Amino acid sequence: MKKQSIIMLCGFVILAVAATTLVGLLTWLVVSQMAA
């Protein structure tokens, strides 16, 4: 594998983790607001 493709793969993984975390936080906020 070339170095560039490894960097792209790492960036994609980081983006996916960040997106999942954001969605999880938003869902938690909505649920806590509705439960309150």
C-alpha positions in Angstrom: 0.0 0.0 0.0 1.1 3.5 -0.8 1.6 6.0 2.0 -1.1 8.3 0.6 -3.8 5.6 0.7 -2.9 4.8 4.3 -3.3 8.5 5.2 -6.6 8.7 3.4 -7.8 5.5 5.2 -6.8 7.0 8.6 -8.6 10.2 7.7 -11.8 8.3 6.7 -11.7 6.3 10.0 -11.3 9.5 12.0 -14.2 11.1 10.2 -16.4 8.1 10.7 -15.7 8.0 14.4 -16.3 11.8 14.7 -19.6 11.5 12.9 -20.8 8.5 15.0 -19.8 10.4 18.2 -21.8 13.5 17.0 -24.9 11.5 16.2 -24.7 9.7 19.5 -24.4 13.0 21.4 -27.3 14.5 19.5 -29.5 11.5 20.1 -28.6 11.6 23.8 -29.4 15.3 24.0 -32.8 14.8 22.3 -33.7 11.8 24.6 -32.7 13.7 27.7 -34.7 16.7 26.7 -37.8 14.5 26.0 -37.3 12.6 29.3 -37.0 15.9 31.3 
